[in-house]
Amino acid sequence: MVHGLEARFKALIGKRVTIRLHEPEGGFRDIVGYLESPVTLRNRHGKLIEFSYDEIALWKEVVEKN
């Protein structure tokens, strides 16, 4: 079964996003960067971060202000 977020994240590839992830030991962590695939994001330091849809608490596209 295809996860419901997959199509939404495919449409955001190349866009800047922020994603809040559930931490296994409790709490959350935020990742911010450009989506490179539906499950990978490259942060400002150039590090590729992988995540799963099951970890996501919330997410949004970061829109640049003019």
PQR file with spaces between the fields and no chain letter, atoms N, CA, C, O and H, PARSE charges and radii, in Angstrom:
ATOM       1  N    MET     1       0.837   -1.188    0.000 -0.4000 1.5000
ATOM       2  CA   MET     1       0.000    0.000    0.000 -0.0000 2.0000
ATOM       3  C    MET     1       0.884    1.253    0.000  0.5500 1.7000
ATOM       4  O    MET     1       1.860    1.323    0.746 -0.5500 1.4000
ATOM       5  N    VAL     2       0.551    2.218   -0.815 -0.4000 1.5000
ATOM       6  CA   VAL     2       1.297    3.469   -0.885 -0.0000 2.0000
ATOM       7  C    VAL     2       0.838    4.370    0.259  0.5500 1.7000
ATOM       8  O    VAL     2      -0.357    4.560    0.485 -0.5500 1.4000
ATOM       9  H    VAL     2      -0.243    2.161   -1.421  0.4000 1.0000
ATOM      10  N    HIS     3       1.815    4.914    0.970 -0.4000 1.5000
ATOM      11  CA   HIS     3       1.500    5.808    2.081 -0.0000 2.0000
ATOM      12  C    HIS     3       0.862    7.087    1.536  0.5500 1.7000
ATOM      13  O    HIS     3       1.242    7.555    0.462 -0.5500 1.4000
ATOM      14  H    HIS     3       2.785    4.759    0.787  0.4000 1.0000
ATOM      15  N    GLY     4      -0.096    7.655    2.259 -0.4000 1.5000
ATOM      16  CA   GLY     4      -0.809    8.849    1.822 -0.0000 2.0000
ATOM      17  C    GLY     4       0.075   10.060    1.600  0.5500 1.7000
ATOM      18  O    GLY     4      -0.270   10.930    0.801 -0.5500 1.4000
ATOM      19  H    GLY     4      -0.404    7.276    3.132  0.4000 1.0000
ATOM      20  N    LEU     5       1.211   10.140    2.288 -0.4000 1.5000
ATOM      21  CA   LEU     5       2.095   11.293    2.128 -0.0000 2.0000
ATOM      22  C    LEU     5       3.009   11.186    0.918  0.5500 1.7000
ATOM      23  O    LEU     5       3.582   12.187    0.489 -0.5500 1.4000
ATOM      24  H    LEU     5       1.492    9.433    2.937  0.4000 1.0000
ATOM      25  N    GLU     6       3.153   10.003    0.368 -0.4000 1.5000
ATOM      26  CA   GLU     6       4.119    9.819   -0.715 -0.0000 2.0000
ATOM      27  C    GLU     6       3.861   10.760   -1.891  0.5500 1.7000
ATOM      28  O    GLU     6       4.789   11.414   -2.368 -0.5500 1.4000
ATOM      29  H    GLU     6       2.687    9.189    0.716  0.4000 1.0000
ATOM      30  N    ALA     7       2.631   10.838   -2.361 -0.4000 1.5000
ATOM      31  CA   ALA     7       2.316   11.699   -3.508 -0.0000 2.0000
ATOM      32  C    ALA     7       2.543   13.169   -3.156  0.5500 1.7000
ATOM      33  O    ALA     7       3.042   13.934   -3.981 -0.5500 1.4000
ATOM      34  H    ALA     7       1.877   10.307   -1.974  0.4000 1.0000
ATOM      35  N    ARG     8       2.183   13.561   -1.952 -0.4000 1.5000
ATOM      36  CA   ARG     8       2.379   14.952   -1.528 -0.0000 2.0000
ATOM      37  C    ARG     8       3.867   15.298   -1.469  0.5500 1.7000
ATOM      38  O    ARG     8       4.274   16.382   -1.885 -0.5500 1.4000
ATOM      39  H    ARG     8       1.777   12.939   -1.281  0.4000 1.0000
ATOM      40  N    PHE     9       4.668   14.380   -0.955 -0.4000 1.5000
ATOM      41  CA   PHE     9       6.101   14.640   -0.845 -0.0000 2.0000
ATOM      42  C    PHE     9       6.775   14.588   -2.206  0.5500 1.7000
ATOM      43  O    PHE     9       7.729   15.330   -2.441 -0.5500 1.4000
ATOM      44  H    PHE     9       4.337   13.499   -0.617  0.4000 1.0000
ATOM      45  N    LYS    10       6.310   13.736   -3.106 -0.4000 1.5000
ATOM      46  CA   LYS    10       6.865   13.710   -4.466 -0.0000 2.0000
ATOM      47  C    LYS    10       6.677   15.067   -5.136  0.5500 1.7000
ATOM      48  O    LYS    10       7.557   15.531   -5.861 -0.5500 1.4000
ATOM      49  H    LYS    10       5.536   13.133   -2.915  0.4000 1.0000
ATOM      50  N    ALA    11       5.533   15.704   -4.894 -0.4000 1.5000
ATOM      51  CA   ALA    11       5.250   17.012   -5.486 -0.0000 2.0000
ATOM      52  C    ALA    11       6.133   18.110   -4.892  0.5500 1.7000
ATOM      53  O    ALA    11       6.291   19.170   -5.498 -0.5500 1.4000
ATOM      54  H    ALA    11       4.818   15.327   -4.305  0.4000 1.0000
ATOM      55  N    LEU    12       6.707   17.867   -3.717 -0.4000 1.5000
ATOM      56  CA   LEU    12       7.537   18.863   -3.038 -0.0000 2.0000
ATOM      57  C    LEU    12       9.040   18.683   -3.284  0.5500 1.7000
ATOM      58  O    LEU    12       9.841   19.452   -2.752 -0.5500 1.4000
ATOM      59  H    LEU    12       6.578   17.006   -3.225  0.4000 1.0000
ATOM      60  N    ILE    13       9.432   17.690   -4.074 -0.4000 1.5000
ATOM      61  CA   ILE    13      10.858   17.479   -4.333 -0.0000 2.0000
ATOM      62  C    ILE    13      11.457   18.757   -4.922  0.5500 1.7000
ATOM      63  O    ILE    13      10.929   19.329   -5.875 -0.5500 1.4000
ATOM      64  H    ILE    13       8.781   17.066   -4.506  0.4000 1.0000
ATOM      65  N    GLY    14      12.582   19.191   -4.326 -0.4000 1.5000
ATOM      66  CA   GLY    14      13.239   20.423   -4.741 -0.0000 2.0000
ATOM      67  C    GLY    14      12.804   21.636   -3.935  0.5500 1.7000
ATOM      68  O    GLY    14      13.428   22.694   -4.017 -0.5500 1.4000
ATOM      69  H    GLY    14      13.011   18.726   -3.552  0.4000 1.0000
ATOM      70  N    LYS    15      11.742   21.490   -3.158 -0.4000 1.5000
ATOM      71  CA   LYS    15      11.239   22.588   -2.333 -0.0000 2.0000
ATOM      72  C    LYS    15      11.846   22.512   -0.938  0.5500 1.7000
ATOM      73  O    LYS    15      12.290   21.454   -0.491 -0.5500 1.4000
ATOM      74  H    LYS    15      11.235   20.631   -3.092  0.4000 1.0000
ATOM      75  N    ARG    16      11.853   23.668   -0.255 -0.4000 1.5000
ATOM      76  CA   ARG    16      12.344   23.729    1.123 -0.0000 2.0000
ATOM      77  C    ARG    16      11.197   23.389    2.061  0.5500 1.7000
ATOM      78  O    ARG    16      10.107   23.949    1.951 -0.5500 1.4000
ATOM      79  H    ARG    16      11.491   24.527   -0.619  0.4000 1.0000
ATOM      80  N    VAL    17      11.449   22.469    2.982 -0.4000 1.5000
ATOM      81  CA   VAL    17      10.426   22.019    3.925 -0.0000 2.0000
ATOM      82  C    VAL    17      10.992   21.942    5.336  0.5500 1.7000
ATOM      83  O    VAL    17      12.205   21.868    5.531 -0.5500 1.4000
ATOM      84  H    VAL    17      12.335   22.013    3.071  0.4000 1.0000
ATOM      85  N    THR    18      10.104   21.961    6.305 -0.4000 1.5000
ATOM      86  CA   THR    18      10.458   21.663    7.680 -0.0000 2.0000
ATOM      87  C    THR    18       9.595   20.487    8.111  0.5500 1.7000
ATOM      88  O    THR    18       8.394   20.452    7.845 -0.5500 1.4000
ATOM      89  H    THR    18       9.119   22.021    6.147  0.4000 1.0000
ATOM      90  N    ILE    19      10.216   19.531    8.775 -0.4000 1.5000
ATOM      91  CA   ILE    19       9.523   18.315    9.197 -0.0000 2.0000
ATOM      92  C    ILE    19       9.833   18.066   10.671  0.5500 1.7000
ATOM      93  O    ILE    19      10.998   18.047   11.069 -0.5500 1.4000
ATOM      94  H    ILE    19      11.192   19.559    8.991  0.4000 1.0000
ATOM      95  N    ARG    20       8.799   17.876   11.472 -0.4000 1.5000
ATOM      96  CA   ARG    20       8.977   17.526   12.885 -0.0000 2.0000
ATOM      97  C    ARG    20       8.807   16.015   13.014  0.5500 1.7000
ATOM      98  O    ARG    20       7.770   15.456   12.658 -0.5500 1.4000
ATOM      99  H    ARG    20       7.853   17.891   11.148  0.4000 1.0000
ATOM     100  N    LEU    21       9.851   15.369   13.532 -0.4000 1.5000
ATOM     101  CA   LEU    21       9.874   13.910   13.658 -0.0000 2.0000
ATOM     102  C    LEU    21       9.741   13.487   15.115  0.5500 1.7000
ATOM     103  O    LEU    21      10.294   14.129   16.009 -0.5500 1.4000
ATOM     104  H    LEU    21      10.694   15.823   13.821  0.4000 1.0000
ATOM     105  N    HIS    22       9.007   12.407   15.350 -0.4000 1.5000
ATOM     106  CA   HIS    22       8.943   11.783   16.669 -0.0000 2.0000
ATOM     107  C    HIS    22      10.280   11.114   16.945  0.5500 1.7000
ATOM     108  O    HIS    22      10.799   10.399   16.087 -0.5500 1.4000
ATOM     109  H    HIS    22       8.558   11.885   14.624  0.4000 1.0000
ATOM     110  N    GLU    23      10.846   11.331   18.124 -0.4000 1.5000
ATOM     111  CA   GLU    23      12.065   10.641   18.546 -0.0000 2.0000
ATOM     112  C    GLU    23      11.681    9.318   19.210  0.5500 1.7000
ATOM     113  O    GLU    23      10.701    9.280   19.954 -0.5500 1.4000
ATOM     114  H    GLU    23      10.425   11.912   18.821  0.4000 1.0000
ATOM     115  N    PRO    24      12.419    8.237   18.966 -0.5600 1.5000
ATOM     116  CA   PRO    24      12.089    6.934   19.552  0.2800 2.0000
ATOM     117  C    PRO    24      12.031    6.961   21.081  0.5500 1.7000
ATOM     118  O    PRO    24      11.201    6.284   21.688 -0.5500 1.4000
ATOM     119  N    GLU    25      12.920    7.750   21.701 -0.4000 1.5000
ATOM     120  CA   GLU    25      12.950    7.783   23.163 -0.0000 2.0000
ATOM     121  C    GLU    25      12.005    8.827   23.747  0.5500 1.7000
ATOM     122  O    GLU    25      12.001    9.056   24.957 -0.5500 1.4000
ATOM     123  H    GLU    25      13.594    8.300   21.208  0.4000 1.0000
ATOM     124  N    GLY    26      11.207    9.456   22.897 -0.4000 1.5000
ATOM     125  CA   GLY    26      10.255   10.473   23.322 -0.0000 2.0000
ATOM     126  C    GLY    26      10.679   11.840   22.834  0.5500 1.7000
ATOM     127  O    GLY    26      11.864   12.071   22.596 -0.5500 1.4000
ATOM     128  H    GLY    26      11.210    9.270   21.914  0.4000 1.0000
ATOM     129  N    GLY    27       9.749   12.732   22.684 -0.4000 1.5000
ATOM     130  CA   GLY    27      10.049   14.069   22.214 -0.0000 2.0000
ATOM     131  C    GLY    27      10.071   14.145   20.700  0.5500 1.7000
ATOM     132  O    GLY    27       9.648   13.225   19.999 -0.5500 1.4000
ATOM     133  H    GLY    27       8.787   12.545   22.878  0.4000 1.0000
ATOM     134  N    PHE    28      10.580   15.279   20.216 -0.4000 1.5000
ATOM     135  CA   PHE    28      10.594   15.553   18.786 -0.0000 2.0000
ATOM     136  C    PHE    28      11.933   16.149   18.375  0.5500 1.7000
ATOM     137  O    PHE    28      12.710   16.612   19.210 -0.5500 1.4000
ATOM     138  H    PHE    28      10.923   16.026   20.785  0.4000 1.0000
ATOM     139  N    ARG    29      12.187   16.126   17.059 -0.4000 1.5000
ATOM     140  CA   ARG    29      13.309   16.871   16.489 -0.0000 2.0000
ATOM     141  C    ARG    29      12.839   17.417   15.148  0.5500 1.7000
ATOM     142  O    ARG    29      12.029   16.801   14.455 -0.5500 1.4000
ATOM     143  H    ARG    29      11.556   15.749   16.381  0.4000 1.0000
ATOM     144  N    ASP    30      13.361   18.573   14.803 -0.4000 1.5000
ATOM     145  CA   ASP    30      12.991   19.216   13.546 -0.0000 2.0000
ATOM     146  C    ASP    30      14.131   19.093   12.551  0.5500 1.7000
ATOM     147  O    ASP    30      15.302   19.236   12.903 -0.5500 1.4000
ATOM     148  H    ASP    30      14.019   19.073   15.365  0.4000 1.0000
ATOM     149  N    ILE    31      13.772   18.827   11.310 -0.4000 1.5000
ATOM     150  CA   ILE    31      14.738   18.853   10.222 -0.0000 2.0000
ATOM     151  C    ILE    31      14.225   19.855    9.190  0.5500 1.7000
ATOM     152  O    ILE    31      13.029   19.918    8.907 -0.5500 1.4000
ATOM     153  H    ILE    31      12.821   18.711   11.024  0.4000 1.0000
ATOM     154  N    VAL    32      15.149   20.636    8.636 -0.4000 1.5000
ATOM     155  CA   VAL    32      14.802   21.669    7.663 -0.0000 2.0000
ATOM     156  C    VAL    32      15.776   21.566    6.507  0.5500 1.7000
ATOM     157  O    VAL    32      16.981   21.422    6.712 -0.5500 1.4000
ATOM     158  H    VAL    32      16.121   20.585    8.866  0.4000 1.0000
ATOM     159  N    GLY    33      15.261   21.639    5.306 -0.4000 1.5000
ATOM     160  CA   GLY    33      16.121   21.603    4.141 -0.0000 2.0000
ATOM     161  C    GLY    33      15.319   21.381    2.877  0.5500 1.7000
ATOM     162  O    GLY    33      14.100   21.550    2.858 -0.5500 1.4000
ATOM     163  H    GLY    33      14.282   21.756    5.139  0.4000 1.0000
ATOM     164  N    TYR    34      16.022   20.999    1.817 -0.4000 1.5000
ATOM     165  CA   TYR    34      15.392   20.785    0.525 -0.0000 2.0000
ATOM     166  C    TYR    34      15.126   19.302    0.325  0.5500 1.7000
ATOM     167  O    TYR    34      16.019   18.470    0.480 -0.5500 1.4000
ATOM     168  H    TYR    34      17.013   20.862    1.833  0.4000 1.0000
ATOM     169  N    LEU    35      13.892   18.987   -0.018 -0.4000 1.5000
ATOM     170  CA   LEU    35      13.501   17.603   -0.239 -0.0000 2.0000
ATOM     171  C    LEU    35      14.172   17.084   -1.495  0.5500 1.7000
ATOM     172  O    LEU    35      14.024   17.670   -2.568 -0.5500 1.4000
ATOM     173  H    LEU    35      13.166   19.663   -0.143  0.4000 1.0000
ATOM     174  N    GLU    36      14.909   15.991   -1.372 -0.4000 1.5000
ATOM     175  CA   GLU    36      15.598   15.395   -2.532 -0.0000 2.0000
ATOM     176  C    GLU    36      14.861   14.180   -3.074  0.5500 1.7000
ATOM     177  O    GLU    36      14.997   13.836   -4.248 -0.5500 1.4000
ATOM     178  H    GLU    36      15.029   15.515   -0.501  0.4000 1.0000
ATOM     179  N    SER    37      14.082   13.533   -2.218 -0.4000 1.5000
ATOM     180  CA   SER    37      13.234   12.409   -2.613 -0.0000 2.0000
ATOM     181  C    SER    37      12.069   12.409   -1.628  0.5500 1.7000
ATOM     182  O    SER    37      12.072   13.200   -0.684 -0.5500 1.4000
ATOM     183  H    SER    37      13.972   13.813   -1.265  0.4000 1.0000
ATOM     184  N    PRO    38      11.088   11.555   -1.819 -0.5600 1.5000
ATOM     185  CA   PRO    38       9.975   11.539   -0.867  0.2800 2.0000
ATOM     186  C    PRO    38      10.382   11.181    0.565  0.5500 1.7000
ATOM     187  O    PRO    38       9.606   11.404    1.495 -0.5500 1.4000
ATOM     188  N    VAL    39      11.583   10.633    0.759 -0.4000 1.5000
ATOM     189  CA   VAL    39      12.011   10.252    2.118 -0.0000 2.0000
ATOM     190  C    VAL    39      13.418   10.733    2.468  0.5500 1.7000
ATOM     191  O    VAL    39      14.033   10.209    3.397 -0.5500 1.4000
ATOM     192  H    VAL    39      12.214   10.452    0.004  0.4000 1.0000
ATOM     193  N    THR    40      13.938   11.723    1.737 -0.4000 1.5000
ATOM     194  CA   THR    40      15.247   12.292    2.073 -0.0000 2.0000
ATOM     195  C    THR    40      15.218   13.806    1.922  0.5500 1.7000
ATOM     196  O    THR    40      14.543   14.360    1.055 -0.5500 1.4000
ATOM     197  H    THR    40      13.438   12.148    0.982  0.4000 1.0000
ATOM     198  N    LEU    41      15.978   14.450    2.800 -0.4000 1.5000
ATOM     199  CA   LEU    41      16.065   15.905    2.828 -0.0000 2.0000
ATOM     200  C    LEU    41      17.531   16.274    2.989  0.5500 1.7000
ATOM     201  O    LEU    41      18.252   15.630    3.750 -0.5500 1.4000
ATOM     202  H    LEU    41      16.526   14.000    3.505  0.4000 1.0000
ATOM     203  N    ARG    42      17.982   17.313    2.274 -0.4000 1.5000
ATOM     204  CA   ARG    42      19.356   17.780    2.420 -0.0000 2.0000
ATOM     205  C    ARG    42      19.317   19.078    3.223  0.5500 1.7000
ATOM     206  O    ARG    42      18.688   20.056    2.819 -0.5500 1.4000
ATOM     207  H    ARG    42      17.396   17.837    1.655  0.4000 1.0000
ATOM     208  N    ASN    43      20.008   19.067    4.378 -0.4000 1.5000
ATOM     209  CA   ASN    43      19.975   20.245    5.249 -0.0000 2.0000
ATOM     210  C    ASN    43      20.993   21.294    4.802  0.5500 1.7000
ATOM     211  O    ASN    43      21.705   21.091    3.818 -0.5500 1.4000
ATOM     212  H    ASN    43      20.519   18.272    4.706  0.4000 1.0000
ATOM     213  N    ARG    44      21.061   22.404    5.518 -0.4000 1.5000
ATOM     214  CA   ARG    44      21.926   23.525    5.120 -0.0000 2.0000
ATOM     215  C    ARG    44      23.407   23.191    5.183  0.5500 1.7000
ATOM     216  O    ARG    44      24.223   23.901    4.594 -0.5500 1.4000
ATOM     217  H    ARG    44      20.483   22.569    6.317  0.4000 1.0000
ATOM     218  N    HIS    45      23.772   22.117    5.890 -0.4000 1.5000
ATOM     219  CA   HIS    45      25.169   21.691    5.981 -0.0000 2.0000
ATOM     220  C    HIS    45      25.526   20.683    4.884  0.5500 1.7000
ATOM     221  O    HIS    45      26.656   20.199    4.819 -0.5500 1.4000
ATOM     222  H    HIS    45      23.110   21.540    6.368  0.4000 1.0000
ATOM     223  N    GLY    46      24.553   20.375    4.025 -0.4000 1.5000
ATOM     224  CA   GLY    46      24.784   19.428    2.941 -0.0000 2.0000
ATOM     225  C    GLY    46      24.577   17.981    3.332  0.5500 1.7000
ATOM     226  O    GLY    46      24.801   17.082    2.521 -0.5500 1.4000
ATOM     227  H    GLY    46      23.635   20.768    4.078  0.4000 1.0000
ATOM     228  N    LYS    47      24.149   17.739    4.575 -0.4000 1.5000
ATOM     229  CA   LYS    47      23.941   16.373    5.051 -0.0000 2.0000
ATOM     230  C    LYS    47      22.596   15.851    4.562  0.5500 1.7000
ATOM     231  O    LYS    47      21.578   16.535    4.670 -0.5500 1.4000
ATOM     232  H    LYS    47      23.967   18.469    5.234  0.4000 1.0000
ATOM     233  N    LEU    48      22.600   14.635    4.024 -0.4000 1.5000
ATOM     234  CA   LEU    48      21.374   13.981    3.570 -0.0000 2.0000
ATOM     235  C    LEU    48      20.745   13.259    4.758  0.5500 1.7000
ATOM     236  O    LEU    48      21.382   12.414    5.387 -0.5500 1.4000
ATOM     237  H    LEU    48      23.427   14.079    3.936  0.4000 1.0000
ATOM     238  N    ILE    49      19.505   13.593    5.058 -0.4000 1.5000
ATOM     239  CA   ILE    49      18.800   13.011    6.199 -0.0000 2.0000
ATOM     240  C    ILE    49      17.646   12.171    5.676  0.5500 1.7000
ATOM     241  O    ILE    49      16.811   12.649    4.909 -0.5500 1.4000
ATOM     242  H    ILE    49      18.988   14.279    4.547  0.4000 1.0000
ATOM     243  N    GLU    50      17.609   10.916    6.100 -0.4000 1.5000
ATOM     244  CA   GLU    50      16.521   10.023    5.725 -0.0000 2.0000
ATOM     245  C    GLU    50      15.492    9.998    6.839  0.5500 1.7000
ATOM     246  O    GLU    50      15.831   10.129    8.015 -0.5500 1.4000
ATOM     247  H    GLU    50      18.287   10.528    6.724  0.4000 1.0000
ATOM     248  N    PHE    51      14.236    9.828    6.461 -0.4000 1.5000
ATOM     249  CA   PHE    51      13.158    9.740    7.438 -0.0000 2.0000
ATOM     250  C    PHE    51      12.095    8.802    6.889  0.5500 1.7000
ATOM     251  O    PHE    51      12.083    8.492    5.698 -0.5500 1.4000
ATOM     252  H    PHE    51      13.961    9.720    5.505  0.4000 1.0000
ATOM     253  N    SER    52      11.212    8.356    7.754 -0.4000 1.5000
ATOM     254  CA   SER    52      10.084    7.540    7.304 -0.0000 2.0000
ATOM     255  C    SER    52       8.801    8.311    7.596  0.5500 1.7000
ATOM     256  O    SER    52       8.766    9.152    8.495 -0.5500 1.4000
ATOM     257  H    SER    52      11.221    8.607    8.722  0.4000 1.0000
ATOM     258  N    TYR    53       7.770    8.029    6.848 -0.4000 1.5000
ATOM     259  CA   TYR    53       6.501    8.714    7.051 -0.0000 2.0000
ATOM     260  C    TYR    53       5.939    8.454    8.446  0.5500 1.7000
ATOM     261  O    TYR    53       5.247    9.307    9.001 -0.5500 1.4000
ATOM     262  H    TYR    53       7.799    7.346    6.118  0.4000 1.0000
ATOM     263  N    ASP    54       6.225    7.297    9.011 -0.4000 1.5000
ATOM     264  CA   ASP    54       5.716    6.951   10.339 -0.0000 2.0000
ATOM     265  C    ASP    54       6.318    7.820   11.434  0.5500 1.7000
ATOM     266  O    ASP    54       5.735    7.934   12.512 -0.5500 1.4000
ATOM     267  H    ASP    54       6.787    6.604    8.560  0.4000 1.0000
ATOM     268  N    GLU    55       7.471    8.436   11.186 -0.4000 1.5000
ATOM     269  CA   GLU    55       8.127    9.307   12.166 -0.0000 2.0000
ATOM     270  C    GLU    55       7.547   10.721   12.183  0.5500 1.7000
ATOM     271  O    GLU    55       7.752   11.455   13.150 -0.5500 1.4000
ATOM     272  H    GLU    55       7.945    8.344   10.310  0.4000 1.0000
ATOM     273  N    ILE    56       6.834   11.113   11.141 -0.4000 1.5000
ATOM     274  CA   ILE    56       6.418   12.497   10.971 -0.0000 2.0000
ATOM     275  C    ILE    56       5.273   12.855   11.913  0.5500 1.7000
ATOM     276  O    ILE    56       4.233   12.197   11.937 -0.5500 1.4000
ATOM     277  H    ILE    56       6.667   10.517   10.356  0.4000 1.0000
ATOM     278  N    ALA    57       5.496   13.926   12.694 -0.4000 1.5000
ATOM     279  CA   ALA    57       4.444   14.481   13.540 -0.0000 2.0000
ATOM     280  C    ALA    57       3.704   15.569   12.763  0.5500 1.7000
ATOM     281  O    ALA    57       2.474   15.630   12.784 -0.5500 1.4000
ATOM     282  H    ALA    57       6.341   14.460   12.674  0.4000 1.0000
ATOM     283  N    LEU    58       4.466   16.431   12.076 -0.4000 1.5000
ATOM     284  CA   LEU    58       3.899   17.461   11.211 -0.0000 2.0000
ATOM     285  C    LEU    58       4.958   17.951   10.247  0.5500 1.7000
ATOM     286  O    LEU    58       6.148   17.709   10.445 -0.5500 1.4000
ATOM     287  H    LEU    58       5.465   16.382   12.059  0.4000 1.0000
ATOM     288  N    TRP    59       4.529   18.637    9.208 -0.4000 1.5000
ATOM     289  CA   TRP    59       5.447   19.141    8.193 -0.0000 2.0000
ATOM     290  C    TRP    59       4.801   20.300    7.472  0.5500 1.7000
ATOM     291  O    TRP    59       3.580   20.455    7.494 -0.5500 1.4000
ATOM     292  H    TRP    59       3.561   18.834    9.047  0.4000 1.0000
ATOM     293  N    LYS    60       5.633   21.125    6.824 -0.4000 1.5000
ATOM     294  CA   LYS    60       5.113   22.187    5.971 -0.0000 2.0000
ATOM     295  C    LYS    60       6.201   22.641    5.000  0.5500 1.7000
ATOM     296  O    LYS    60       7.396   22.489    5.254 -0.5500 1.4000
ATOM     297  H    LYS    60       6.625   20.999    6.806  0.4000 1.0000
ATOM     298  N    GLU    61       5.759   23.189    3.907 -0.4000 1.5000
ATOM     299  CA   GLU    61       6.684   23.794    2.952 -0.0000 2.0000
ATOM     300  C    GLU    61       7.089   25.159    3.501  0.5500 1.7000
ATOM     301  O    GLU    61       6.254   25.897    4.024 -0.5500 1.4000
ATOM     302  H    GLU    61       4.789   23.313    3.700  0.4000 1.0000
ATOM     303  N    VAL    62       8.369   25.490    3.379 -0.4000 1.5000
ATOM     304  CA   VAL    62       8.859   26.797    3.803 -0.0000 2.0000
ATOM     305  C    VAL    62       8.826   27.707    2.577  0.5500 1.7000
ATOM     306  O    VAL    62       9.546   27.485    1.603 -0.5500 1.4000
ATOM     307  H    VAL    62       9.047   24.891    2.954  0.4000 1.0000
ATOM     308  N    VAL    63       7.986   28.726    2.643 -0.4000 1.5000
ATOM     309  CA   VAL    63       7.828   29.647    1.528 -0.0000 2.0000
ATOM     310  C    VAL    63       8.681   30.882    1.803  0.5500 1.7000
ATOM     311  O    VAL    63       8.567   31.508    2.858 -0.5500 1.4000
ATOM     312  H    VAL    63       7.401   28.906    3.434  0.4000 1.0000
ATOM     313  N    GLU    64       9.534   31.223    0.842 -0.4000 1.5000
ATOM     314  CA   GLU    64      10.409   32.385    0.973 -0.0000 2.0000
ATOM     315  C    GLU    64       9.578   33.654    0.883  0.5500 1.7000
ATOM     316  O    GLU    64       8.707   33.774    0.022 -0.5500 1.4000
ATOM     317  H    GLU    64       9.627   30.715   -0.015  0.4000 1.0000
ATOM     318  N    LYS    65       9.849   34.601    1.773 -0.4000 1.5000
ATOM     319  CA   LYS    65       9.174   35.895    1.713 -0.0000 2.0000
ATOM     320  C    LYS    65       9.914   36.795    0.744  0.5500 1.7000
ATOM     321  O    LYS    65      11.144   36.789    0.700 -0.5500 1.4000
ATOM     322  H    LYS    65      10.557   34.505    2.473  0.4000 1.0000
ATOM     323  N    ASN    66       9.180   37.561   -0.024 -0.4000 1.5000
ATOM     324  CA   ASN    66       9.786   38.498   -0.984 -0.0000 2.0000
ATOM     325  C    ASN    66      10.006   39.846   -0.363  0.5500 1.7000
ATOM     326  O    ASN    66      10.506   40.755   -1.024 -0.5500 1.4000
ATOM     327  H    ASN    66       8.180   37.566    0.012  0.4000 1.0000
